């Protein structure tokens, strides 16, 4: 009987799976879905509505760039921007838009950890940038908002 127990113990121990080590991306603290508004010369655009943009890691995941994706501003761009992880800043000069022939310039881009409050009153990160896109020449838009918390009461 003890022989069967030994065989059973060996069988179960040999089925133990080794799970891979899970690592965060280099730009994790700057990544997410953001609820933002957009203004032009101080005047609200998009009827003052909050829309989404996304920031996420590039395939290189080298901590030097991240993707900035328009998910609601109306330009439908996706461009790589340069990042500085130590001060949460980002910028781009004539960065290629992956969805068109346009280029994107971002100045003053910054993420403020715990720098915003959601619609429901939760503390969350905030984001700010000045955006110029070659398909809409001569205009500098201000895009600002907060990191999406994923609480229903905070969604717009």
BALUM-29511 format. One record per residue: chain; residue number from 1; y, x, z of N, C-alpha, C in turn; residue in one letter. Coordinates in nm, 4 decimals. Layout:
<sites>
A / NUM / Y / X / Z / Y / X / Z / Y / X / Z / A;
...
</sites>
This chain:
<sites>
A / 1 / -0.1188 / 0.0823 / 0.0000 / 0.0000 / 0.0000 / 0.0000 / 0.1260 / 0.0874 / 0.0000 / X;
A / 2 / 0.1222 / 0.1971 / 0.0727 / 0.2380 / 0.2853 / 0.0748 / 0.2624 / 0.3485 / -0.0622 / X;
A / 3 / 0.1594 / 0.3657 / -0.1395 / 0.1758 / 0.4189 / -0.2742 / 0.2581 / 0.3258 / -0.3613 / X;
A / 4 / 0.2340 / 0.1959 / -0.3474 / 0.3112 / 0.0966 / -0.4234 / 0.4581 / 0.0968 / -0.3810 / X;
A / 5 / 0.4812 / 0.1135 / -0.2535 / 0.6205 / 0.1193 / -0.2059 / 0.6931 / 0.2410 / -0.2625 / X;
A / 6 / 0.6216 / 0.3519 / -0.2675 / 0.6813 / 0.4729 / -0.3228 / 0.7126 / 0.4551 / -0.4726 / X;
A / 7 / 0.6206 / 0.3961 / -0.5480 / 0.6423 / 0.3706 / -0.6900 / 0.7592 / 0.2745 / -0.7094 / X;
A / 8 / 0.7649 / 0.1675 / -0.6296 / 0.8735 / 0.0704 / -0.6389 / 1.0074 / 0.1365 / -0.6072 / X;
A / 9 / 1.0117 / 0.2206 / -0.5060 / 1.1360 / 0.2895 / -0.4684 / 1.1828 / 0.3813 / -0.5813 / X;
A / 10 / 1.0892 / 0.4509 / -0.6449 / 1.1250 / 0.5389 / -0.7559 / 1.1769 / 0.4599 / -0.8757 / X;
A / 11 / 1.1131 / 0.3458 / -0.9035 / 1.1570 / 0.2637 / -1.0152 / 1.2987 / 0.2120 / -0.9946 / X;
A / 12 / 1.3272 / 0.1628 / -0.8749 / 1.4607 / 0.1087 / -0.8485 / 1.5668 / 0.2181 / -0.8438 / X;
A / 13 / 1.5324 / 0.3323 / -0.7915 / 1.6325 / 0.4387 / -0.7853 / 1.6604 / 0.4969 / -0.9234 / X;
A / 14 / 1.5634 / 0.4934 / -1.0125 / 1.5861 / 0.5467 / -1.1459 / 1.6676 / 0.4517 / -1.2324 / X;
A / 15 / 1.6872 / 0.3277 / -1.1907 / 1.7652 / 0.2303 / -1.2665 / 1.9125 / 0.2326 / -1.2288 / X;
A / 16 / 1.9481 / 0.3167 / -1.1376 / 2.0869 / 0.3236 / -1.0939 / 2.1743 / 0.3758 / -1.2086 / X;
A / 17 / 2.2786 / 0.3004 / -1.2416 / 2.3663 / 0.3384 / -1.3524 / 2.4848 / 0.4178 / -1.3002 / X;
A / 18 / 2.5182 / 0.5197 / -1.3746 / 2.6377 / 0.5975 / -1.3440 / 2.7537 / 0.5349 / -1.4201 / X;
A / 19 / 2.8545 / 0.4915 / -1.3495 / 2.9704 / 0.4305 / -1.4133 / 3.0725 / 0.5376 / -1.4487 / X;
A / 20 / 3.1406 / 0.5213 / -1.5612 / 3.2413 / 0.6207 / -1.5990 / 3.3609 / 0.6150 / -1.5045 / X;
A / 21 / 3.4266 / 0.7275 / -1.4897 / 3.5473 / 0.7328 / -1.4076 / 3.6598 / 0.6617 / -1.4818 / X;
A / 22 / 3.7249 / 0.5689 / -1.4139 / 3.8343 / 0.4938 / -1.4744 / 3.9650 / 0.5655 / -1.4435 / X;
A / 23 / 4.0414 / 0.5934 / -1.5485 / 4.1690 / 0.6620 / -1.5320 / 4.2801 / 0.5739 / -1.5859 / X;
A / 24 / 4.3975 / 0.5873 / -1.5306 / 4.5150 / 0.5172 / -1.5821 / 4.5755 / 0.5981 / -1.6956 / X;
A / 25 / 4.6511 / 0.5305 / -1.7805 / 4.7190 / 0.6015 / -1.8875 / 4.8375 / 0.6791 / -1.8305 / X;
A / 26 / 4.8854 / 0.7758 / -1.9054 / 4.9979 / 0.8583 / -1.8611 / 5.1245 / 0.7751 / -1.8387 / X;
A / 27 / 5.1433 / 0.6701 / -1.9193 / 5.2663 / 0.5912 / -1.9125 / 5.2467 / 0.4586 / -1.8379 / X;
A / 28 / 5.1432 / 0.4500 / -1.7568 / 5.1110 / 0.3252 / -1.6877 / 5.2315 / 0.2671 / -1.6125 / X;
A / 29 / 5.3081 / 0.3500 / -1.5455 / 5.4212 / 0.3003 / -1.4660 / 5.5373 / 0.2510 / -1.5514 / X;
A / 30 / 5.5296 / 0.2744 / -1.6822 / 5.6336 / 0.2270 / -1.7734 / 5.5810 / 0.1194 / -1.8685 / X;
A / 31 / 5.4577 / 0.0791 / -1.8492 / 5.3918 / -0.0134 / -1.9408 / 5.3876 / -0.1551 / -1.8865 / X;
A / 32 / 5.3903 / -0.2503 / -1.9778 / 5.3738 / -0.3895 / -1.9370 / 5.4354 / -0.4859 / -2.0357 / X;
A / 33 / 5.4291 / -0.6117 / -1.9976 / 5.4952 / -0.7192 / -2.0706 / 5.6215 / -0.7531 / -1.9932 / X;
A / 34 / 5.7313 / -0.7650 / -2.0642 / 5.8629 / -0.7821 / -2.0028 / 5.9256 / -0.9123 / -2.0499 / X;
A / 35 / 5.9888 / -0.9848 / -1.9573 / 6.0727 / -1.1006 / -1.9917 / 6.2148 / -1.0497 / -2.0055 / X;
A / 36 / 6.2726 / -1.0591 / -2.1245 / 6.4056 / -1.0031 / -2.1487 / 6.4973 / -1.1048 / -2.2158 / X;
A / 37 / 6.6263 / -1.0779 / -2.2033 / 6.7281 / -1.1488 / -2.2809 / 6.7952 / -1.0462 / -2.3706 / X;
A / 38 / 6.8680 / -1.0949 / -2.4688 / 6.9355 / -1.0053 / -2.5615 / 7.0788 / -1.0537 / -2.5804 / X;
A / 39 / 7.1730 / -0.9592 / -2.5735 / 7.3132 / -0.9917 / -2.5969 / 7.3685 / -0.9012 / -2.7064 / X;
A / 40 / 7.4752 / -0.9483 / -2.7691 / 7.5483 / -0.8709 / -2.8695 / 7.6956 / -0.8843 / -2.8343 / X;
A / 41 / 7.7601 / -0.7731 / -2.8015 / 7.9002 / -0.7733 / -2.7575 / 7.9215 / -0.8705 / -2.6417 / X;
A / 42 / 7.8250 / -0.8772 / -2.5522 / 7.8341 / -0.9627 / -2.4335 / 7.7937 / -1.1071 / -2.4563 / X;
A / 43 / 7.7733 / -1.1461 / -2.5817 / 7.7373 / -1.2852 / -2.6128 / 7.5845 / -1.2999 / -2.6163 / X;
A / 44 / 7.5305 / -1.3985 / -2.5428 / 7.3856 / -1.4196 / -2.5436 / 7.3344 / -1.4495 / -2.6845 / X;
A / 45 / 7.2217 / -1.3927 / -2.7167 / 7.1525 / -1.4180 / -2.8426 / 7.0279 / -1.5018 / -2.8108 / X;
A / 46 / 6.9624 / -1.5533 / -2.9112 / 6.8387 / -1.6308 / -2.8924 / 6.8602 / -1.7475 / -2.7974 / X;
A / 47 / 6.9780 / -1.8097 / -2.8034 / 7.0144 / -1.9207 / -2.7143 / 7.0037 / -1.8829 / -2.5668 / X;
A / 48 / 7.0128 / -1.7529 / -2.5368 / 7.0051 / -1.7065 / -2.3992 / 6.8654 / -1.7120 / -2.3398 / X;
A / 49 / 6.7662 / -1.7459 / -2.4219 / 6.6283 / -1.7572 / -2.3733 / 6.5712 / -1.6216 / -2.3346 / X;
A / 50 / 6.4739 / -1.6256 / -2.2446 / 6.3949 / -1.5078 / -2.2120 / 6.2780 / -1.5017 / -2.3092 / X;
A / 51 / 6.2573 / -1.3859 / -2.3684 / 6.1464 / -1.3633 / -2.4606 / 6.0708 / -1.2392 / -2.4148 / X;
A / 52 / 5.9591 / -1.2133 / -2.4780 / 5.8773 / -1.1001 / -2.4351 / 5.8900 / -0.9801 / -2.5284 / X;
A / 53 / 5.8831 / -0.8622 / -2.4655 / 5.8599 / -0.7357 / -2.5342 / 5.7460 / -0.6681 / -2.4591 / X;
A / 54 / 5.6822 / -0.5722 / -2.5229 / 5.5710 / -0.5004 / -2.4607 / 5.5944 / -0.3503 / -2.4707 / X;
A / 55 / 5.5520 / -0.2792 / -2.3674 / 5.5495 / -0.1332 / -2.3697 / 5.4078 / -0.0916 / -2.3329 / X;
A / 56 / 5.3520 / 0.0053 / -2.4081 / 5.2146 / 0.0473 / -2.3809 / 5.1904 / 0.1867 / -2.4376 / X;
A / 57 / 5.0790 / 0.2477 / -2.3942 / 5.0505 / 0.3854 / -2.4308 / 5.0151 / 0.4011 / -2.5780 / X;
A / 58 / 5.0408 / 0.5193 / -2.6295 / 4.9988 / 0.5557 / -2.7645 / 4.8552 / 0.6078 / -2.7567 / X;
A / 59 / 4.7913 / 0.6250 / -2.8696 / 4.6548 / 0.6777 / -2.8723 / 4.6495 / 0.8191 / -2.8154 / X;
A / 60 / 4.7552 / 0.8962 / -2.8341 / 4.7582 / 1.0334 / -2.7824 / 4.7606 / 1.0350 / -2.6300 / X;
A / 61 / 4.8207 / 0.9323 / -2.5697 / 4.8309 / 0.9221 / -2.4234 / 4.8705 / 1.0562 / -2.3609 / X;
A / 62 / 4.9781 / 1.1147 / -2.4152 / 5.0222 / 1.2457 / -2.3689 / 5.1403 / 1.2400 / -2.2723 / X;
A / 63 / 5.1863 / 1.1188 / -2.2402 / 5.2982 / 1.1055 / -2.1481 / 5.4330 / 1.1368 / -2.2106 / X;
A / 64 / 5.4359 / 1.1562 / -2.3416 / 5.5608 / 1.1893 / -2.4101 / 5.6165 / 1.0725 / -2.4908 / X;
A / 65 / 5.5299 / 0.9757 / -2.5238 / 5.5720 / 0.8603 / -2.6028 / 5.5024 / 0.7344 / -2.5515 / X;
A / 66 / 5.5637 / 0.6214 / -2.5829 / 5.4962 / 0.4935 / -2.5646 / 5.5377 / 0.4029 / -2.6790 / X;
A / 67 / 5.4607 / 0.2978 / -2.6983 / 5.4948 / 0.1984 / -2.7989 / 5.5895 / 0.0972 / -2.7382 / X;
A / 68 / 5.6874 / 0.0558 / -2.8135 / 5.7771 / -0.0538 / -2.7794 / 5.7572 / -0.1598 / -2.8865 / X;
A / 69 / 5.7158 / -0.2794 / -2.8436 / 5.6810 / -0.3856 / -2.9374 / 5.7649 / -0.5098 / -2.9103 / X;
A / 70 / 5.8287 / -0.5576 / -3.0151 / 5.9051 / -0.6821 / -3.0092 / 5.8071 / -0.7988 / -3.0206 / X;
A / 71 / 5.8020 / -0.8810 / -2.9165 / 5.7145 / -0.9986 / -2.9181 / 5.7960 / -1.1271 / -2.9143 / X;
A / 72 / 5.9287 / -1.1176 / -2.9326 / 6.0093 / -1.2387 / -2.9269 / 6.1561 / -1.2219 / -2.9614 / X;
A / 73 / 6.2020 / -1.1004 / -2.9840 / 6.3441 / -1.0777 / -3.0149 / 6.3803 / -1.1238 / -3.1553 / X;
A / 74 / 6.2803 / -1.1367 / -3.2416 / 6.3050 / -1.1840 / -3.3767 / 6.3035 / -1.0756 / -3.4829 / X;
A / 75 / 6.2851 / -0.9503 / -3.4432 / 6.2809 / -0.8418 / -3.5410 / 6.1378 / -0.8009 / -3.5757 / X;
A / 76 / 6.0435 / -0.8354 / -3.4908 / 5.9014 / -0.8076 / -3.5115 / 5.8733 / -0.6594 / -3.5346 / X;
A / 77 / 5.9372 / -0.5719 / -3.4565 / 5.9141 / -0.4293 / -3.4739 / 5.8134 / -0.3767 / -3.3716 / X;
A / 78 / 5.7543 / -0.2656 / -3.4067 / 5.6722 / -0.1878 / -3.3142 / 5.6971 / -0.0420 / -3.3482 / X;
A / 79 / 5.7557 / 0.0304 / -3.2528 / 5.7939 / 0.1693 / -3.2768 / 5.7580 / 0.2552 / -3.1572 / X;
A / 80 / 5.7327 / 0.3829 / -3.1851 / 5.7104 / 0.4787 / -3.0776 / 5.8459 / 0.5265 / -3.0259 / X;
A / 81 / 5.8579 / 0.5353 / -2.8932 / 5.9792 / 0.5871 / -2.8318 / 5.9421 / 0.7057 / -2.7437 / X;
A / 82 / 6.0355 / 0.7981 / -2.7300 / 6.0155 / 0.9156 / -2.6452 / 6.0399 / 0.8753 / -2.5005 / X;
A / 83 / 5.9586 / 0.9264 / -2.4080 / 5.9739 / 0.8912 / -2.2666 / 5.9914 / 1.0154 / -2.1809 / X;
A / 84 / 6.0568 / 0.9962 / -2.0683 / 6.0651 / 1.0966 / -1.9636 / 6.0073 / 1.0299 / -1.8399 / X;
A / 85 / 5.8859 / 1.0686 / -1.8029 / 5.8162 / 1.0034 / -1.6923 / 5.8822 / 1.0273 / -1.5566 / X;
A / 86 / 5.9545 / 1.1385 / -1.5433 / 6.0126 / 1.1702 / -1.4122 / 6.1296 / 1.0797 / -1.3756 / X;
A / 87 / 6.2022 / 1.0288 / -1.4764 / 6.3149 / 0.9406 / -1.4435 / 6.3054 / 0.8038 / -1.5123 / X;
A / 88 / 6.1878 / 0.7727 / -1.5692 / 6.1595 / 0.6418 / -1.6296 / 6.2576 / 0.6064 / -1.7425 / X;
A / 89 / 6.2995 / 0.7058 / -1.8191 / 6.3892 / 0.6791 / -1.9313 / 6.3118 / 0.6850 / -2.0628 / X;
A / 90 / 6.3687 / 0.6205 / -2.1641 / 6.3076 / 0.6235 / -2.2967 / 6.4164 / 0.6074 / -2.4014 / X;
A / 91 / 6.3910 / 0.6632 / -2.5205 / 6.4867 / 0.6529 / -2.6307 / 6.4160 / 0.6789 / -2.7628 / X;
A / 92 / 6.4828 / 0.6450 / -2.8686 / 6.4306 / 0.6713 / -3.0031 / 6.5480 / 0.6813 / -3.0986 / X;
A / 93 / 6.5365 / 0.7675 / -3.1960 / 6.6383 / 0.7798 / -3.2998 / 6.5706 / 0.7603 / -3.4348 / X;
A / 94 / 6.6049 / 0.6506 / -3.4999 / 6.5475 / 0.6170 / -3.6298 / 6.3948 / 0.6231 / -3.6308 / X;
A / 95 / 6.3347 / 0.5652 / -3.5270 / 6.1886 / 0.5605 / -3.5178 / 6.1342 / 0.4601 / -3.6189 / X;
A / 96 / 6.0286 / 0.4969 / -3.6854 / 5.9692 / 0.4109 / -3.7872 / 5.9129 / 0.2844 / -3.7223 / X;
A / 97 / 5.9435 / 0.1711 / -3.7833 / 5.8834 / 0.0441 / -3.7451 / 5.7489 / 0.0346 / -3.8157 / X;
A / 98 / 5.6439 / 0.0060 / -3.7409 / 5.5098 / -0.0032 / -3.7986 / 5.4896 / -0.1285 / -3.8829 / X;
A / 99 / 5.5794 / -0.2272 / -3.8704 / 5.5620 / -0.3550 / -3.9393 / 5.6523 / -0.3730 / -4.0614 / X;
A / 100 / 5.7427 / -0.2784 / -4.0860 / 5.8351 / -0.2922 / -4.1985 / 5.8897 / -0.1548 / -4.2367 / X;
A / 101 / 5.9870 / -0.1551 / -4.3266 / 6.0520 / -0.0302 / -4.3658 / 6.1704 / 0.0033 / -4.2754 / X;
A / 102 / 6.1955 / -0.0786 / -4.1748 / 6.3099 / -0.0593 / -4.0854 / 6.2873 / 0.0601 / -3.9929 / X;
A / 103 / 6.3976 / 0.1079 / -3.9365 / 6.3913 / 0.2084 / -3.8302 / 6.4611 / 0.1515 / -3.7073 / X;
A / 104 / 6.4212 / 0.2029 / -3.5930 / 6.4706 / 0.1533 / -3.4645 / 6.5343 / 0.2687 / -3.3877 / X;
A / 105 / 6.6525 / 0.2427 / -3.3325 / 6.7181 / 0.3389 / -3.2448 / 6.7373 / 0.2732 / -3.1087 / X;
A / 106 / 6.6897 / 0.3409 / -3.0055 / 6.7014 / 0.2937 / -2.8671 / 6.7824 / 0.3966 / -2.7904 / X;
A / 107 / 6.8895 / 0.3528 / -2.7248 / 6.9665 / 0.4410 / -2.6379 / 6.9743 / 0.3770 / -2.4997 / X;
A / 108 / 6.9917 / 0.4614 / -2.3992 / 7.0077 / 0.4121 / -2.2619 / 6.8858 / 0.3423 / -2.2067 / X;
A / 109 / 6.7687 / 0.3640 / -2.2666 / 6.6483 / 0.2960 / -2.2202 / 6.6054 / 0.3449 / -2.0830 / X;
A / 110 / 6.5847 / 0.2509 / -1.9917 / 6.5446 / 0.2893 / -1.8557 / 6.4678 / 0.1764 / -1.7901 / X;
A / 111 / 6.3683 / 0.2163 / -1.7127 / 6.2937 / 0.1239 / -1.6279 / 6.3310 / 0.1549 / -1.4841 / X;
A / 112 / 6.3599 / 0.0488 / -1.4088 / 6.3987 / 0.0614 / -1.2685 / 6.2865 / 0.0044 / -1.1820 / X;
A / 113 / 6.2031 / 0.0920 / -1.1213 / 6.0946 / 0.0420 / -1.0371 / 6.1489 / -0.0451 / -0.9236 / X;
A / 114 / 6.0904 / -0.1627 / -0.9068 / 6.1322 / -0.2601 / -0.8044 / 6.2802 / -0.2949 / -0.8167 / X;
A / 115 / 6.3358 / -0.2850 / -0.9354 / 6.4787 / -0.3074 / -0.9560 / 6.5159 / -0.4479 / -0.9983 / X;
A / 116 / 6.4214 / -0.5396 / -0.9984 / 6.4523 / -0.6750 / -1.0419 / 6.3845 / -0.7795 / -0.9563 / X;
A / 117 / 6.4281 / -0.9034 / -0.9745 / 6.3666 / -1.0185 / -0.9078 / 6.3262 / -1.1185 / -1.0136 / X;
A / 118 / 6.2069 / -1.1697 / -0.9986 / 6.1554 / -1.2677 / -1.0934 / 6.2185 / -1.4039 / -1.0684 / X;
A / 119 / 6.1921 / -1.4954 / -1.1591 / 6.2427 / -1.6326 / -1.1467 / 6.1990 / -1.6950 / -1.0148 / X;
A / 120 / 6.0779 / -1.6618 / -0.9684 / 6.0257 / -1.7144 / -0.8424 / 6.0646 / -1.6327 / -0.7204 / X;
A / 121 / 6.1437 / -1.5271 / -0.7398 / 6.1922 / -1.4474 / -0.6269 / 6.1077 / -1.3260 / -0.5909 / X;
A / 122 / 6.0098 / -1.2916 / -0.6727 / 5.9255 / -1.1745 / -0.6470 / 5.9955 / -1.0468 / -0.6946 / X;
A / 123 / 5.9843 / -0.9416 / -0.6154 / 6.0394 / -0.8118 / -0.6553 / 5.9498 / -0.7534 / -0.7646 / X;
A / 124 / 6.0111 / -0.7072 / -0.8705 / 5.9384 / -0.6489 / -0.9828 / 6.0267 / -0.5445 / -1.0503 / X;
A / 125 / 5.9701 / -0.4697 / -1.1431 / 6.0472 / -0.3686 / -1.2159 / 6.1439 / -0.4361 / -1.3128 / X;
A / 126 / 6.2495 / -0.3650 / -1.3483 / 6.3415 / -0.4156 / -1.4494 / 6.3554 / -0.3116 / -1.5606 / X;
A / 127 / 6.4053 / -0.3584 / -1.6747 / 6.4176 / -0.2741 / -1.7927 / 6.5542 / -0.2982 / -1.8576 / X;
A / 128 / 6.6089 / -0.1928 / -1.9192 / 6.7369 / -0.2010 / -1.9893 / 6.7308 / -0.1078 / -2.1099 / X;
A / 129 / 6.7905 / -0.1506 / -2.2211 / 6.8036 / -0.0637 / -2.3378 / 6.9100 / -0.1177 / -2.4312 / X;
A / 130 / 6.9628 / -0.0310 / -2.5140 / 7.0502 / -0.0699 / -2.6236 / 6.9720 / -0.0469 / -2.7512 / X;
A / 131 / 6.9670 / -0.1494 / -2.8363 / 6.8811 / -0.1520 / -2.9532 / 6.9619 / -0.1647 / -3.0811 / X;
A / 132 / 6.9328 / -0.0781 / -3.1757 / 6.9867 / -0.0897 / -3.3105 / 6.8677 / -0.0865 / -3.4061 / X;
A / 133 / 6.8696 / -0.1745 / -3.5039 / 6.7607 / -0.1786 / -3.6010 / 6.8218 / -0.1783 / -3.7404 / X;
A / 134 / 6.7671 / -0.0959 / -3.8269 / 6.8281 / -0.0756 / -3.9590 / 6.8281 / -0.2028 / -4.0440 / X;
A / 135 / 6.7403 / -0.2972 / -4.0151 / 6.7388 / -0.4229 / -4.0911 / 6.8527 / -0.5158 / -4.0524 / X;
A / 136 / 6.9265 / -0.4799 / -3.9463 / 7.0430 / -0.5563 / -3.9012 / 7.1541 / -0.4554 / -3.8710 / X;
A / 137 / 7.2060 / -0.3875 / -3.9749 / 7.2961 / -0.2731 / -3.9567 / 7.4277 / -0.3079 / -3.8878 / X;
A / 138 / 7.4791 / -0.2065 / -3.8160 / 7.6099 / -0.2187 / -3.7537 / 7.6114 / -0.2947 / -3.6224 / X;
A / 139 / 7.4977 / -0.3378 / -3.5733 / 7.4928 / -0.4149 / -3.4490 / 7.4151 / -0.3385 / -3.3431 / X;
A / 140 / 7.4688 / -0.3397 / -3.2213 / 7.4004 / -0.2778 / -3.1084 / 7.3749 / -0.3874 / -3.0052 / X;
A / 141 / 7.2488 / -0.4220 / -2.9896 / 7.2076 / -0.5266 / -2.8964 / 7.1748 / -0.4656 / -2.7602 / X;
A / 142 / 7.2031 / -0.5400 / -2.6539 / 7.1606 / -0.5018 / -2.5195 / 7.0420 / -0.5906 / -2.4843 / X;
A / 143 / 6.9326 / -0.5261 / -2.4504 / 6.8097 / -0.5953 / -2.4114 / 6.7823 / -0.5583 / -2.2665 / X;
A / 144 / 6.7680 / -0.6588 / -2.1811 / 6.7461 / -0.6324 / -2.0390 / 6.6611 / -0.7433 / -1.9791 / X;
A / 145 / 6.5837 / -0.7073 / -1.8777 / 6.5008 / -0.8080 / -1.8127 / 6.4102 / -0.7492 / -1.7075 / X;
A / 146 / 6.3001 / -0.8205 / -1.6836 / 6.2089 / -0.7852 / -1.5753 / 6.0644 / -0.7786 / -1.6235 / X;
A / 147 / 5.9837 / -0.7046 / -1.5490 / 5.8410 / -0.6955 / -1.5759 / 5.7744 / -0.8278 / -1.5413 / X;
A / 148 / 5.6903 / -0.8780 / -1.6296 / 5.6180 / -1.0027 / -1.6048 / 5.5249 / -0.9840 / -1.4859 / X;
A / 149 / 5.5322 / -1.0770 / -1.3891 / 5.4506 / -1.0673 / -1.2674 / 5.3136 / -1.1305 / -1.2835 / X;
A / 150 / 5.2958 / -1.2188 / -1.3794 / 5.1748 / -1.2964 / -1.4043 / 5.1578 / -1.4119 / -1.3063 / X;
A / 151 / 5.2593 / -1.4378 / -1.2214 / 5.2613 / -1.5605 / -1.1417 / 5.3168 / -1.6711 / -1.2298 / X;
A / 152 / 5.2511 / -1.7860 / -1.2299 / 5.2951 / -1.8969 / -1.3157 / 5.4423 / -1.9315 / -1.2937 / X;
A / 153 / 5.4883 / -1.9306 / -1.1697 / 5.6254 / -1.9708 / -1.1404 / 5.7289 / -1.8728 / -1.1941 / X;
A / 154 / 5.6855 / -1.7559 / -1.2387 / 5.7783 / -1.6559 / -1.2911 / 5.7874 / -1.6547 / -1.4434 / X;
A / 155 / 5.6964 / -1.7246 / -1.5098 / 5.6979 / -1.7253 / -1.6561 / 5.8073 / -1.8170 / -1.7090 / X;
A / 156 / 5.8666 / -1.7762 / -1.8184 / 5.9715 / -1.8550 / -1.8834 / 5.9119 / -1.9380 / -1.9943 / X;
</sites>
